[in-house]
Amino acid sequence: MRLIIMGAPGAGKGTQAPSIATHYGIPAISTGDIFRANVKQKTPLGLKVEAIMAAGDYVPDELTEQIVADRLDQDDAQSGFLLDGFPRTLHQVGALDDYLAERGHQLDAVLSLTVDTEALIQRLLKRAQIEGRADDSEETIRHRMDVYQQDTSPLIDDYRDRGLLIEVDGDGQIAEVSERIFAALSGVADAR
Ligand code: AMP
């Protein structure tokens, strides 16, 4: 299965991704996690992206696309993957399309978790207290929401037009949302 999980910051992508990935025996690949790990280890990539992330802005497309291509080239991603947090711009969509087309592969589905924006802001403020993420201050959270609305929400329409989009209500308990996701994805697995 080649899957993408999308949703505004705080919609629950990172919470849901590992169980979906385990279920299908594919790696969950989170660009945010890759960047955060590099920031923590102070790698050249980490030093480049630290300020961008702290401001809640997007890392440049070419850099992000290269990171993802390198990750998708690894052995464990050959039979499938779940991308979490990528693509986030139409440019990244094009790069992923090209990457897959060159290998004769295609996406199976794009999962979109929908949650009301104010509920998301409250979730993120709570997470900020628990995890102490540098990009979880209220101002940065609101900025990240705006960036998402402007740059990333158009991708939803694009994938819907291609018949790949599966929208799942992301409101509620983690287990409840998981159940909805697996119910929605079982149709995709059967159709393959
Ligand atoms: P996330 O954990 O997915 O919310 O990502 C945290 C931060 O990493 C984002 O706010 C961006 O600064 C950066 N980031 C993650 N994925 C991407 C991407 N696909 N394109 C650009 N920046 C990204």
Boltz pocket constraint, residues with backbone or C-beta under 6 A from the ligand:
constraints:
  - pocket:
      binder: B
      contacts: [[A, 9], [A, 31], [A, 32], [A, 33], [A, 35], [A, 52], [A, 53], [A, 54], [A, 56], [A, 57], [A, 58], [A, 59], [A, 60], [A, 64], [A, 84], [A, 85], [A, 86], [A, 87], [A, 88], [A, 89], [A, 92], [A, 135], [A, 144]]
      max_distance: 6.0
